[in-house]
Amino acid sequence: MNQLDKLEAQSVHILREAYREFKSLGMLWSIGKDSTVLLWLARKAFFGHVPFPLIHVDTHFKIPEMIIYRDEYALKWNLTMVVGENSQALANKETFPDGNISRLACCKLLKADALKHTLSGDWPRKRMNHKTGQYDADINKDPYTGVIVGARADEEGSRSKERYFSPRDKQSDWDVGDQPPELWNQYKTDFAPGTHLRIHPLLDWTELNIWEYIQREKIPIISLYFDQGEGTRFRSLGCGPCTLPVESTAKNVDEIVEELRNGKFANVAERSGRAQDKEDGGGLETLRREGYM
């Protein structure tokens, strides 16, 4: 069994354990490479069927190709697709692109707050209608008591402090110092009533592992990760106004794998193109303590 086989087996085990132990689960799908690999693993774990809803927080500033890709594969793979948003902040133009608040404040409103209230059911949610391909009001108002996330420990500093089964309080706030030990592949799954769970099946994967797995499994990935002839591509995806590409001529998965194996980005952070990280002191811990992914 090679390294990818071991990582796959561990992630599938975490997914099945989460489904067995916790009710009202959802899975976040940001449309990026990590959460798409996570979705692929879920389809493997449950034999082609994903038994929980996919949740996407739409800031309305995502790169348009991301939304096209999301809806195409939600239909193709017959996914229960739920979308949430901070409609009040958007209506009031309380956003960075509108020039009214900082990037970090915008992320808090459109991402952290939107995610928190989408999961709790406090704010309206939309669900894809597979007959029309459009989104209707979601009549389900029940909270998601646990959410599966494609976070990796090596991606940025605050994520290295996570556990596979990471507890939050009822408001989804994260006490970094109150994390259960996970030793010898033993996971705590017994939490106090009212605890909100974040579950991280990809925690021990690296960026190279992700791309090698995409290569091996031939996972259809969004084309934004590839050079379109301008000598740049996206290494991490987010909102258009706050996400910059990196210099790279990699036009396919094989070429990205070669770049990473050869250490092209050895001294460049994976999220170096995400402007909001710099505003948060180079990391995401402020936002993540308040419920962000």
Buried (B, 14 or more C-beta within 10 A) or exposed (E): EEEBEEBBEBBBBBBBBBBEBBEBBBBBBBBBBBBBBBBBBBBBBBEEEBEBBBBBBBBBBBBEBBBEBBBEBBEEBEBBBBBBBBEEBBEEEBBBBBEEBEBBBBBBBBBBBBBBBBBBBEBEBBBBEEEEEEBEEBEEEEBBBBBBBBBBBBBBBBBEBBBBBBBBBEEBBBEEEEBBEBEEEEBBBEBEEEBBBBBBBBBBBBBBBBBBBBBBBEBBBBBBBBBEEEEBBBBBBBBBBBBBBBEBEBBBBEBBBEBBEEEBBEEEBBBBBBBBBBBBEEBBBBBBBBBBB
